[in-house]
């Protein structure tokens, strides 16, 4: 399922030019707000989350001099830490491969099935949050997993 979403993402989200003075943006394309999502049948209960940004999304440490490049960190239920990977401050990031697909690992949640919020944070090449008017660039979407 994740591979299918990744393939569709590449086809549906064309590369858009980024204007240097355009404020950084980040949106969750899939799942839509309020979606009811079946969890993957693997131990981590993985689902794919697709984002769009006017930043070039690459693995951390690979942006070079490109100031409009970064990656995303994801937290499920970002108001707490009940869904984080043990020993980490996040649930997932796309840093291993870059791009618009992030793997949400609901199996790390104390209650994998039920109402959750998927939170995504845009980070620079060194894992620091990208800020606009002093606030981190984020996207949130409520979902229900089953």
N, CA, C and O atoms as a GROMACS GRO file, in nm:
protein
  584
    1UNK      N    1   0.082  -0.119   0.000
    1UNK     CA    2   0.000   0.000   0.000
    1UNK      C    3   0.087   0.126   0.000
    1UNK      O    4   0.058   0.221  -0.072
    2UNK      N    5   0.194   0.126   0.081
    2UNK     CA    6   0.282   0.242   0.087
    2UNK      C    7   0.349   0.265  -0.047
    2UNK      O    8   0.361   0.379  -0.092
    3UNK      N    9   0.393   0.158  -0.113
    3UNK     CA   10   0.456   0.171  -0.244
    3UNK      C   11   0.359   0.230  -0.345
    3UNK      O   12   0.398   0.311  -0.429
    4UNK      N   13   0.232   0.189  -0.338
    4UNK     CA   14   0.131   0.241  -0.430
    4UNK      C   15   0.110   0.392  -0.407
    4UNK      O   16   0.098   0.468  -0.503
    5UNK      N   17   0.105   0.434  -0.281
    5UNK     CA   18   0.089   0.576  -0.250
    5UNK      C   19   0.209   0.654  -0.301
    5UNK      O   20   0.193   0.762  -0.357
    6UNK      N   21   0.330   0.600  -0.281
    6UNK     CA   22   0.451   0.668  -0.328
    6UNK      C   23   0.447   0.686  -0.479
    6UNK      O   24   0.481   0.792  -0.530
    7UNK      N   25   0.407   0.581  -0.551
    7UNK     CA   26   0.400   0.589  -0.697
    7UNK      C   27   0.298   0.694  -0.741
    7UNK      O   28   0.324   0.774  -0.830
    8UNK      N   29   0.181   0.693  -0.677
    8UNK     CA   30   0.078   0.791  -0.712
    8UNK      C   31   0.123   0.932  -0.679
    8UNK      O   32   0.092   1.026  -0.753
    9UNK      N   33   0.196   0.948  -0.571
    9UNK     CA   34   0.246   1.079  -0.532
    9UNK      C   35   0.337   1.135  -0.640
    9UNK      O   36   0.325   1.252  -0.678
   10UNK      N   37   0.427   1.052  -0.690
   10UNK     CA   38   0.520   1.097  -0.794
   10UNK      C   39   0.445   1.139  -0.920
   10UNK      O   40   0.487   1.232  -0.989
   11UNK      N   41   0.336   1.072  -0.950
   11UNK     CA   42   0.259   1.104  -1.070
   11UNK      C   43   0.170   1.227  -1.051
   11UNK      O   44   0.151   1.305  -1.144
   12UNK      N   45   0.115   1.243  -0.930
   12UNK     CA   46   0.016   1.348  -0.908
   12UNK      C   47   0.075   1.480  -0.861
   12UNK      O   48   0.013   1.585  -0.880
   13UNK      N   49   0.193   1.479  -0.802
   13UNK     CA   50   0.252   1.601  -0.749
   13UNK      C   51   0.370   1.643  -0.834
   13UNK      O   52   0.483   1.600  -0.808
   14UNK      N   53   0.347   1.725  -0.934
   14UNK     CA   54   0.458   1.768  -1.019
   14UNK      C   55   0.554   1.857  -0.941
   14UNK      O   56   0.514   1.924  -0.845
   15UNK      N   57   0.679   1.858  -0.983
   15UNK     CA   58   0.776   1.948  -0.921
   15UNK      C   59   0.738   2.091  -0.955
   15UNK      O   60   0.720   2.126  -1.071
   16UNK      N   61   0.726   2.173  -0.852
   16UNK     CA   62   0.689   2.312  -0.871
   16UNK      C   63   0.809   2.401  -0.842
   16UNK      O   64   0.884   2.374  -0.748
   17UNK      N   65   0.828   2.506  -0.920
   17UNK     CA   66   0.938   2.596  -0.890
   17UNK      C   67   0.909   2.669  -0.758
   17UNK      O   68   0.794   2.701  -0.728
   18UNK      N   69   1.013   2.696  -0.683
   18UNK     CA   70   0.998   2.764  -0.555
   18UNK      C   71   1.058   2.903  -0.568
   18UNK      O   72   1.173   2.918  -0.612
   19UNK      N   73   0.982   3.003  -0.532
   19UNK     CA   74   1.032   3.140  -0.533
   19UNK      C   75   1.110   3.164  -0.406
   19UNK      O   76   1.067   3.123  -0.298
   20UNK      N   77   1.224   3.229  -0.416
   20UNK     CA   78   1.312   3.249  -0.301
   20UNK      C   79   1.244   3.326  -0.188
   20UNK      O   80   1.276   3.303  -0.072
   21UNK      N   81   1.153   3.417  -0.220
   21UNK     CA   82   1.090   3.496  -0.115
   21UNK      C   83   0.956   3.438  -0.069
   21UNK      O   84   0.888   3.498   0.015
   22UNK      N   85   0.918   3.324  -0.122
   22UNK     CA   86   0.794   3.259  -0.083
   22UNK      C   87   0.812   3.195   0.055
   22UNK      O   88   0.912   3.128   0.080
   23UNK      N   89   0.716   3.216   0.145
   23UNK     CA   90   0.724   3.159   0.279
   23UNK      C   91   0.723   3.006   0.271
   23UNK      O   92   0.651   2.950   0.188
   24UNK      N   93   0.802   2.939   0.354
   24UNK     CA   94   0.801   2.792   0.354
   24UNK      C   95   0.660   2.740   0.384
   24UNK      O   96   0.588   2.796   0.468
   25UNK      N   97   0.621   2.633   0.315
   25UNK     CA   98   0.489   2.576   0.337
   25UNK      C   99   0.498   2.424   0.349
   25UNK      O  100   0.593   2.362   0.302
   26UNK      N  101   0.397   2.367   0.414
   26UNK     CA  102   0.390   2.224   0.434
   26UNK      C  103   0.244   2.186   0.449
   26UNK      O  104   0.172   2.246   0.529
   27UNK      N  105   0.199   2.086   0.375
   27UNK     CA  106   0.062   2.038   0.383
   27UNK      C  107   0.061   1.886   0.378
   27UNK      O  108   0.148   1.824   0.316
   28UNK      N  109  -0.038   1.827   0.445
   28UNK     CA  110  -0.059   1.683   0.436
   28UNK      C  111  -0.160   1.658   0.326
   28UNK      O  112  -0.274   1.705   0.333
   29UNK      N  113  -0.118   1.583   0.224
   29UNK     CA  114  -0.202   1.553   0.109
   29UNK      C  115  -0.289   1.430   0.136
   29UNK      O  116  -0.407   1.426   0.101
   30UNK      N  117  -0.228   1.329   0.201
   30UNK     CA  118  -0.300   1.208   0.236
   30UNK      C  119  -0.247   1.156   0.366
   30UNK      O  120  -0.125   1.152   0.384
   31UNK      N  121  -0.330   1.117   0.458
   31UNK     CA  122  -0.476   1.102   0.450
   31UNK      C  123  -0.546   1.236   0.470
   31UNK      O  124  -0.489   1.328   0.529
   32UNK      N  125  -0.669   1.246   0.420
   32UNK     CA  126  -0.744   1.370   0.442
   32UNK      C  127  -0.794   1.378   0.586
   32UNK      O  128  -0.806   1.276   0.654
   33UNK      N  129  -0.823   1.498   0.630
   33UNK     CA  130  -0.876   1.519   0.766
   33UNK      C  131  -1.002   1.437   0.785
   33UNK      O  132  -1.091   1.435   0.700
   34UNK      N  133  -1.010   1.368   0.899
   34UNK     CA  134  -1.127   1.290   0.933
   34UNK      C  135  -1.131   1.151   0.872
   34UNK      O  136  -1.228   1.078   0.891
   35UNK      N  137  -1.026   1.113   0.798
   35UNK     CA  138  -1.025   0.981   0.733
   35UNK      C  139  -1.025   0.869   0.835
   35UNK      O  140  -0.970   0.882   0.944
   36UNK      N  141  -1.088   0.758   0.798
   36UNK     CA  142  -1.082   0.635   0.875
   36UNK      C  143  -0.989   0.542   0.800
   36UNK      O  144  -1.014   0.508   0.684
   37UNK      N  145  -0.880   0.501   0.865
   37UNK     CA  146  -0.772   0.432   0.796
   37UNK      C  147  -0.747   0.295   0.860
   37UNK      O  148  -0.730   0.286   0.981
   38UNK      N  149  -0.744   0.190   0.778
   38UNK     CA  150  -0.704   0.060   0.832
   38UNK      C  151  -0.553   0.059   0.852
   38UNK      O  152  -0.478   0.104   0.766
   39UNK      N  153  -0.508   0.007   0.966
   39UNK     CA  154  -0.365  -0.002   0.992
   39UNK      C  155  -0.304  -0.114   0.909
   39UNK      O  156  -0.371  -0.211   0.875
   40UNK      N  157  -0.177  -0.098   0.877
   40UNK     CA  158  -0.105  -0.204   0.809
   40UNK      C  159  -0.102  -0.329   0.895
   40UNK      O  160  -0.114  -0.320   1.017
   41UNK      N  161  -0.088  -0.445   0.833
   41UNK     CA  162  -0.090  -0.570   0.909
   41UNK      C  163   0.048  -0.611   0.961
   41UNK      O  164   0.065  -0.724   1.006
   42UNK      N  165   0.144  -0.522   0.954
   42UNK     CA  166   0.277  -0.547   1.009
   42UNK      C  167   0.279  -0.507   1.158
   42UNK      O  168   0.186  -0.439   1.203
   43UNK      N  169   0.380  -0.548   1.235
   43UNK     CA  170   0.384  -0.517   1.378
   43UNK      C  171   0.382  -0.367   1.410
   43UNK      O  172   0.337  -0.328   1.518
   44UNK      N  173   0.431  -0.285   1.318
   44UNK     CA  174   0.432  -0.141   1.342
   44UNK      C  175   0.301  -0.073   1.300
   44UNK      O  176   0.286   0.047   1.324
   45UNK      N  177   0.208  -0.145   1.240
   45UNK     CA  178   0.082  -0.084   1.196
   45UNK      C  179   0.106   0.036   1.107
   45UNK      O  180   0.047   0.142   1.127
   46UNK      N  181   0.192   0.020   1.008
   46UNK     CA  182   0.235   0.133   0.924
   46UNK      C  183   0.131   0.174   0.820
   46UNK      O  184   0.061   0.091   0.763
   47UNK      N  185   0.124   0.304   0.800
   47UNK     CA  186   0.051   0.361   0.686
   47UNK      C  187   0.139   0.469   0.625
   47UNK      O  188   0.225   0.525   0.693
   48UNK      N  189   0.118   0.498   0.499
   48UNK     CA  190   0.192   0.605   0.433
   48UNK      C  191   0.121   0.738   0.449
   48UNK      O  192  -0.001   0.745   0.435
   49UNK      N  193   0.197   0.841   0.477
   49UNK     CA  194   0.146   0.978   0.486
   49UNK      C  195   0.218   1.057   0.377
   49UNK      O  196   0.341   1.052   0.367
   50UNK      N  197   0.143   1.130   0.296
   50UNK     CA  198   0.201   1.205   0.186
   50UNK      C  199   0.188   1.354   0.214
   50UNK      O  200   0.080   1.402   0.251
   51UNK      N  201   0.299   1.426   0.198
   51UNK     CA  202   0.301   1.570   0.221
   51UNK      C  203   0.341   1.643   0.093
   51UNK      O  204   0.392   1.582  -0.001
   52UNK      N  205   0.317   1.771   0.092
   52UNK     CA  206   0.367   1.858  -0.013
   52UNK      C  207   0.428   1.980   0.054
   52UNK      O  208   0.380   2.027   0.157
   53UNK      N  209   0.534   2.031  -0.006
   53UNK     CA  210   0.604   2.147   0.049
   53UNK      C  211   0.667   2.224  -0.066
   53UNK      O  212   0.695   2.168  -0.172
   54UNK      N  213   0.690   2.352  -0.042
   54UNK     CA  214   0.764   2.428  -0.142
   54UNK      C  215   0.914   2.423  -0.112
   54UNK      O  216   0.992   2.496  -0.174
   55UNK      N  217   0.954   2.339  -0.018
   55UNK     CA  218   1.094   2.307   0.007
   55UNK      C  219   1.127   2.179  -0.070
   55UNK      O  220   1.039   2.097  -0.095
   56UNK      N  221   1.253   2.164  -0.106
   56UNK     CA  222   1.299   2.039  -0.165
   56UNK      C  223   1.318   1.942  -0.049
   56UNK      O  224   1.397   1.970   0.041
   57UNK      N  225   1.247   1.829  -0.050
   57UNK     CA  226   1.254   1.733   0.060
   57UNK      C  227   1.357   1.626   0.027
   57UNK      O  228   1.341   1.547  -0.067
   58UNK      N  229   1.464   1.625   0.106
   58UNK     CA  230   1.578   1.536   0.084
   58UNK      C  231   1.617   1.469   0.215
   58UNK      O  232   1.572   1.512   0.321
   59UNK      N  233   1.699   1.364   0.209
   59UNK     CA  234   1.750   1.307   0.333
   59UNK      C  235   1.831   1.411   0.411
   59UNK      O  236   1.901   1.493   0.351
   60UNK      N  237   1.822   1.408   0.544
   60UNK     CA  238   1.898   1.502   0.626
   60UNK      C  239   2.046   1.491   0.593
   60UNK      O  240   2.100   1.382   0.575
   61UNK      N  241   2.111   1.606   0.587
   61UNK     CA  242   2.254   1.610   0.559
   61UNK      C  243   2.290   1.610   0.412
   61UNK      O  244   2.408   1.608   0.377
   62UNK      N  245   2.189   1.613   0.323
   62UNK     CA  246   2.220   1.606   0.180
   62UNK      C  247   2.178   1.731   0.103
   62UNK      O  248   2.179   1.730  -0.020
   63UNK      N  249   2.143   1.838   0.173
   63UNK     CA  250   2.095   1.959   0.105
   63UNK      C  251   2.208   2.049   0.055
   63UNK      O  252   2.185   2.133  -0.032
   64UNK      N  253   2.327   2.034   0.108
   64UNK     CA  254   2.437   2.120   0.066
   64UNK      C  255   2.407   2.266   0.099
   64UNK      O  256   2.369   2.298   0.212
   65UNK      N  257   2.425   2.353   0.002
   65UNK     CA  258   2.406   2.497   0.022
   65UNK      C  259   2.263   2.543  -0.004
   65UNK      O  260   2.234   2.662   0.006
   66UNK      N  261   2.173   2.451  -0.036
   66UNK     CA  262   2.035   2.486  -0.069
   66UNK      C  263   1.956   2.520   0.058
   66UNK      O  264   1.918   2.430   0.133
   67UNK      N  265   1.931   2.648   0.081
   67UNK     CA  266   1.859   2.693   0.201
   67UNK      C  267   1.711   2.659   0.193
   67UNK      O  268   1.641   2.668   0.295
   68UNK      N  269   1.660   2.621   0.076
   68UNK     CA  270   1.517   2.586   0.059
   68UNK      C  271   1.504   2.434   0.050
   68UNK      O  272   1.425   2.382  -0.028
   69UNK      N  273   1.581   2.365   0.130
   69UNK     CA  274   1.583   2.220   0.130
   69UNK      C  275   1.575   2.172   0.274
   69UNK      O  276   1.628   2.238   0.365
   70UNK      N  277   1.509   2.059   0.296
   70UNK     CA  278   1.501   2.003   0.430
   70UNK      C  279   1.432   1.868   0.427
   70UNK      O  280   1.426   1.802   0.323
   71UNK      N  281   1.381   1.828   0.542
   71UNK     CA  282   1.310   1.701   0.556
   71UNK      C  283   1.200   1.722   0.659
   71UNK      O  284   1.188   1.829   0.717
   72UNK      N  285   1.119   1.619   0.682
   72UNK     CA  286   1.011   1.634   0.778
   72UNK      C  287   1.024   1.532   0.891
   72UNK      O  288   1.073   1.420   0.872
   73UNK      N  289   0.978   1.574   1.007
   73UNK     CA  290   0.966   1.487   1.124
   73UNK      C  291   0.818   1.471   1.150
   73UNK      O  292   0.741   1.566   1.135
   74UNK      N  293   0.777   1.352   1.188
   74UNK     CA  294   0.636   1.328   1.216
   74UNK      C  295   0.620   1.282   1.360
   74UNK      O  296   0.699   1.204   1.412
   75UNK      N  297   0.514   1.333   1.422
   75UNK     CA  298   0.471   1.284   1.553
   75UNK      C  299   0.324   1.252   1.544
   75UNK      O  300   0.244   1.334   1.498
   76UNK      N  301   0.289   1.134   1.586
   76UNK     CA  302   0.148   1.100   1.598
   76UNK      C  303   0.106   1.146   1.736
   76UNK      O  304   0.175   1.118   1.834
   77UNK      N  305  -0.007   1.215   1.745
   77UNK     CA  306  -0.054   1.275   1.870
   77UNK      C  307   0.055   1.364   1.928
   77UNK      O  308   0.107   1.336   2.036
   78UNK      N  309   0.090   1.473   1.858
   78UNK     CA  310   0.205   1.556   1.894
   78UNK      C  311   0.194   1.626   2.029
   78UNK      O  312   0.294   1.679   2.078
   79UNK      N  313   0.077   1.629   2.090
   79UNK     CA  314   0.065   1.691   2.222
   79UNK      C  315   0.129   1.606   2.331
   79UNK      O  316   0.148   1.654   2.443
   80UNK      N  317   0.161   1.482   2.302
   80UNK     CA  318   0.224   1.392   2.398
   80UNK      C  319   0.335   1.314   2.332
   80UNK      O  320   0.381   1.348   2.223
   81UNK      N  321   0.378   1.208   2.400
   81UNK     CA  322   0.483   1.125   2.340
   81UNK      C  323   0.447   0.977   2.342
   81UNK      O  324   0.535   0.891   2.334
   82UNK      N  325   0.318   0.946   2.352
   82UNK     CA  326   0.273   0.807   2.363
   82UNK      C  327   0.286   0.728   2.232
   82UNK      O  328   0.268   0.606   2.232
   83UNK      N  329   0.317   0.796   2.122
   83UNK     CA  330   0.331   0.727   1.994
   83UNK      C  331   0.472   0.737   1.937
   83UNK      O  332   0.497   0.691   1.825
   84UNK      N  333   0.564   0.795   2.012
   84UNK     CA  334   0.701   0.808   1.963
   84UNK      C  335   0.771   0.673   1.959
   84UNK      O  336   0.737   0.582   2.035
   85UNK      N  337   0.869   0.661   1.871
   85UNK     CA  338   0.956   0.544   1.870
   85UNK      C  339   1.032   0.548   2.002
   85UNK      O  340   1.082   0.653   2.041
   86UNK      N  341   1.042   0.435   2.072
   86UNK     CA  342   1.114   0.436   2.200
   86UNK      C  343   1.253   0.498   2.187
   86UNK      O  344   1.332   0.461   2.100
   87UNK      N  345   1.281   0.593   2.276
   87UNK     CA  346   1.410   0.661   2.277
   87UNK      C  347   1.421   0.776   2.178
   87UNK      O  348   1.526   0.839   2.171
   88UNK      N  349   1.315   0.804   2.102
   88UNK     CA  350   1.318   0.913   2.004
   88UNK      C  351   1.212   1.018   2.041
   88UNK      O  352   1.121   0.991   2.119
   89UNK      N  353   1.226   1.137   1.985
   89UNK     CA  354   1.128   1.244   2.009
   89UNK      C  355   1.029   1.255   1.894
   89UNK      O  356   0.959   1.356   1.882
   90UNK      N  357   1.022   1.154   1.810
   90UNK     CA  358   0.933   1.155   1.694
   90UNK      C  359   0.887   1.012   1.666
   90UNK      O  360   0.937   0.917   1.725
   91UNK      N  361   0.791   1.000   1.575
   91UNK     CA  362   0.742   0.870   1.534
   91UNK      C  363   0.808   0.826   1.404
   91UNK      O  364   0.829   0.706   1.382
   92UNK      N  365   0.841   0.921   1.318
   92UNK     CA  366   0.902   0.888   1.191
   92UNK      C  367   0.957   1.015   1.128
   92UNK      O  368   0.920   1.125   1.166
   93UNK      N  369   1.046   0.998   1.031
   93UNK     CA  370   1.089   1.110   0.947
   93UNK      C  371   1.126   1.054   0.811
   93UNK      O  372   1.155   0.935   0.796
   94UNK      N  373   1.123   1.141   0.712
   94UNK     CA  374   1.155   1.095   0.577
   94UNK      C  375   1.303   1.110   0.548
   94UNK      O  376   1.344   1.105   0.432
   95UNK      N  377   1.383   1.128   0.650
   95UNK     CA  378   1.524   1.156   0.633
   95UNK      C  379   1.602   1.044   0.565
   95UNK      O  380   1.704   1.069   0.501
   96UNK      N  381   1.555   0.921   0.579
   96UNK     CA  382   1.629   0.810   0.519
   96UNK      C  383   1.625   0.813   0.367
   96UNK      O  384   1.719   0.768   0.301
   97UNK      N  385   1.516   0.865   0.310
   97UNK     CA  386   1.500   0.860   0.165
   97UNK      C  387   1.456   0.991   0.104
   97UNK      O  388   1.456   1.003  -0.019
   98UNK      N  389   1.419   1.089   0.184
   98UNK     CA  390   1.372   1.216   0.131
   98UNK      C  391   1.236   1.201   0.064
   98UNK      O  392   1.177   1.094   0.068
   99UNK      N  393   1.188   1.307   0.005
   99UNK     CA  394   1.063   1.301  -0.069
   99UNK      C  395   0.939   1.323   0.015
   99UNK      O  396   0.948   1.351   0.134
  100UNK      N  397   0.823   1.309  -0.049
  100UNK     CA  398   0.696   1.346   0.015
  100UNK      C  399   0.628   1.234   0.095
  100UNK      O  400   0.521   1.257   0.152
  101UNK      N  401   0.687   1.115   0.102
  101UNK     CA  402   0.624   1.004   0.173
  101UNK      C  403   0.690   0.982   0.308
  101UNK      O  404   0.813   0.972   0.317
  102UNK      N  405   0.608   0.974   0.413
  102UNK     CA  406   0.655   0.946   0.548
  102UNK      C  407   0.577   0.826   0.598
  102UNK      O  408   0.457   0.815   0.572
  103UNK      N  409   0.642   0.736   0.668
  103UNK     CA  410   0.577   0.617   0.721
  103UNK      C  411   0.532   0.646   0.864
  103UNK      O  412   0.614   0.674   0.951
  104UNK      N  413   0.400   0.638   0.887
  104UNK     CA  414   0.345   0.654   1.022
  104UNK      C  415   0.340   0.517   1.086
  104UNK      O  416   0.284   0.423   1.030
  105UNK      N  417   0.399   0.505   1.204
  105UNK     CA  418   0.410   0.378   1.274
  105UNK      C  419   0.316   0.378   1.395
  105UNK      O  420   0.359   0.406   1.507
  106UNK      N  421   0.189   0.347   1.372
  106UNK     CA  422   0.089   0.350   1.479
  106UNK      C  423   0.110   0.240   1.582
  106UNK      O  424   0.057   0.248   1.693
  107UNK      N  425   0.188   0.137   1.548
  107UNK     CA  426   0.217   0.029   1.642
  107UNK      C  427   0.296   0.074   1.764
  107UNK      O  428   0.299   0.003   1.864
  108UNK      N  429   0.359   0.192   1.757
  108UNK     CA  430   0.430   0.246   1.873
  108UNK      C  431   0.336   0.316   1.970
  108UNK      O  432   0.375   0.346   2.083
  109UNK      N  433   0.213   0.343   1.929
  109UNK     CA  434   0.117   0.411   2.015
  109UNK      C  435   0.069   0.316   2.124
  109UNK      O  436   0.054   0.196   2.101
  110UNK      N  437   0.044   0.370   2.243
  110UNK     CA  438  -0.010   0.286   2.350
  110UNK      C  439  -0.147   0.232   2.311
  110UNK      O  440  -0.185   0.123   2.354
  111UNK      N  441  -0.222   0.306   2.230
  111UNK     CA  442  -0.351   0.263   2.174
  111UNK      C  443  -0.347   0.287   2.022
  111UNK      O  444  -0.387   0.394   1.977
  112UNK      N  445  -0.298   0.190   1.943
  112UNK     CA  446  -0.286   0.212   1.799
  112UNK      C  447  -0.418   0.242   1.727
  112UNK      O  448  -0.420   0.322   1.634
  113UNK      N  449  -0.525   0.179   1.770
  113UNK     CA  450  -0.654   0.200   1.703
  113UNK      C  451  -0.734   0.307   1.776
  113UNK      O  452  -0.742   0.310   1.899
  114UNK      N  453  -0.793   0.397   1.695
  114UNK     CA  454  -0.876   0.503   1.754
  114UNK      C  455  -0.844   0.638   1.694
  114UNK      O  456  -0.782   0.648   1.588
  115UNK      N  457  -0.887   0.743   1.764
  115UNK     CA  458  -0.867   0.880   1.717
  115UNK      C  459  -0.723   0.924   1.741
  115UNK      O  460  -0.670   0.907   1.851
  116UNK      N  461  -0.661   0.980   1.638
  116UNK     CA  462  -0.522   1.029   1.646
  116UNK      C  463  -0.510   1.158   1.565
  116UNK      O  464  -0.597   1.192   1.484
  117UNK      N  465  -0.401   1.228   1.589
  117UNK     CA  466  -0.363   1.345   1.508
  117UNK      C  467  -0.224   1.317   1.453
  117UNK      O  468  -0.132   1.283   1.527
  118UNK      N  469  -0.211   1.331   1.321
  118UNK     CA  470  -0.080   1.319   1.257
  118UNK      C  471  -0.024   1.459   1.246
  118UNK      O  472  -0.086   1.547   1.187
  119UNK      N  473   0.094   1.479   1.304
  119UNK     CA  474   0.160   1.610   1.300
  119UNK      C  475   0.292   1.600   1.226
  119UNK      O  476   0.372   1.510   1.252
  120UNK      N  477   0.315   1.693   1.134
  120UNK     CA  478   0.437   1.695   1.053
  120UNK      C  479   0.507   1.829   1.077
  120UNK      O  480   0.443   1.934   1.082
  121UNK      N  481   0.639   1.825   1.091
  121UNK     CA  482   0.723   1.943   1.113
  121UNK      C  483   0.826   1.952   1.002
  121UNK      O  484   0.892   1.852   0.972
  122UNK      N  485   0.843   2.068   0.941
  122UNK     CA  486   0.946   2.090   0.840
  122UNK      C  487   1.075   2.128   0.911
  122UNK      O  488   1.078   2.222   0.991
  123UNK      N  489   1.182   2.054   0.880
  123UNK     CA  490   1.312   2.077   0.944
  123UNK      C  491   1.419   2.104   0.838
  123UNK      O  492   1.406   2.063   0.723
  124UNK      N  493   1.525   2.173   0.882
  124UNK     CA  494   1.635   2.200   0.790
  124UNK      C  495   1.727   2.079   0.781
  124UNK      O  496   1.698   1.973   0.835
  125UNK      N  497   1.838   2.097   0.712
  125UNK     CA  498   1.932   1.988   0.688
  125UNK      C  499   1.993   1.932   0.817
  125UNK      O  500   2.047   1.822   0.818
  126UNK      N  501   1.983   2.011   0.927
  126UNK     CA  502   2.044   1.971   1.054
  126UNK      C  503   1.939   1.941   1.160
  126UNK      O  504   1.969   1.946   1.280
  127UNK      N  505   1.816   1.911   1.119
  127UNK     CA  506   1.703   1.872   1.207
  127UNK      C  507   1.645   1.989   1.286
  127UNK      O  508   1.566   1.966   1.377
  128UNK      N  509   1.682   2.113   1.255
  128UNK     CA  510   1.626   2.228   1.325
  128UNK      C  511   1.496   2.270   1.256
  128UNK      O  512   1.489   2.271   1.133
  129UNK      N  513   1.392   2.306   1.333
  129UNK     CA  514   1.265   2.347   1.272
  129UNK      C  515   1.282   2.469   1.182
  129UNK      O  516   1.357   2.561   1.214
  130UNK      N  517   1.211   2.469   1.070
  130UNK     CA  518   1.202   2.586   0.983
  130UNK      C  519   1.097   2.677   1.046
  130UNK      O  520   0.986   2.632   1.077
  131UNK      N  521   1.131   2.805   1.065
  131UNK     CA  522   1.040   2.898   1.132
  131UNK      C  523   0.987   3.003   1.035
  131UNK      O  524   1.058   3.048   0.944
  132UNK      N  525   0.863   3.041   1.055
  132UNK     CA  526   0.801   3.155   0.986
  132UNK      C  527   0.740   3.240   1.096
  132UNK      O  528   0.656   3.193   1.172
  133UNK      N  529   0.781   3.366   1.103
  133UNK     CA  530   0.736   3.457   1.209
  133UNK      C  531   0.756   3.395   1.347
  133UNK      O  532   0.672   3.410   1.436
  134UNK      N  533   0.868   3.325   1.364
  134UNK     CA  534   0.904   3.267   1.493
  134UNK      C  535   0.832   3.137   1.527
  134UNK      O  536   0.855   3.081   1.634
  135UNK      N  537   0.746   3.088   1.438
  135UNK     CA  538   0.671   2.965   1.463
  135UNK      C  539   0.716   2.856   1.366
  135UNK      O  540   0.742   2.884   1.249
  136UNK      N  541   0.726   2.730   1.414
  136UNK     CA  542   0.765   2.621   1.324
  136UNK      C  543   0.659   2.596   1.217
  136UNK      O  544   0.540   2.612   1.241
  137UNK      N  545   0.705   2.556   1.099
  137UNK     CA  546   0.616   2.521   0.988
  137UNK      C  547   0.569   2.378   1.012
  137UNK      O  548   0.648   2.284   1.010
  138UNK      N  549   0.438   2.363   1.035
  138UNK     CA  550   0.380   2.233   1.067
  138UNK      C  551   0.251   2.211   0.989
  138UNK      O  552   0.194   2.303   0.931
  139UNK      N  553   0.207   2.087   0.989
  139UNK     CA  554   0.076   2.050   0.934
  139UNK      C  555   0.018   1.943   1.026
  139UNK      O  556   0.090   1.856   1.074
  140UNK      N  557  -0.112   1.951   1.050
  140UNK     CA  558  -0.182   1.856   1.136
  140UNK      C  559  -0.304   1.801   1.065
  140UNK      O  560  -0.371   1.873   0.991
  141UNK      N  561  -0.334   1.673   1.087
  141UNK     CA  562  -0.457   1.615   1.032
  141UNK      C  563  -0.509   1.512   1.131
  141UNK      O  564  -0.436   1.422   1.172
  142UNK      N  565  -0.639   1.526   1.171
  142UNK     CA  566  -0.699   1.424   1.258
  142UNK      C  567  -0.745   1.305   1.175
  142UNK      O  568  -0.799   1.322   1.066
  143UNK      N  569  -0.723   1.183   1.227
  143UNK     CA  570  -0.765   1.060   1.161
  143UNK      C  571  -0.815   0.962   1.266
  143UNK      O  572  -0.794   0.980   1.386
  144UNK      N  573  -0.882   0.859   1.220
  144UNK     CA  574  -0.921   0.747   1.306
  144UNK      C  575  -0.864   0.621   1.243
  144UNK      O  576  -0.886   0.594   1.125
  145UNK      N  577  -0.792   0.544   1.324
  145UNK     CA  578  -0.735   0.419   1.273
  145UNK      C  579  -0.816   0.302   1.324
  145UNK      O  580  -0.872   0.304   1.434
  146UNK      N  581  -0.821   0.199   1.241
  146UNK     CA  582  -0.895   0.078   1.280
  146UNK      C  583  -0.817  -0.046   1.244
  146UNK      O  584  -0.864  -0.157   1.270
   0.00000   0.00000   0.00000
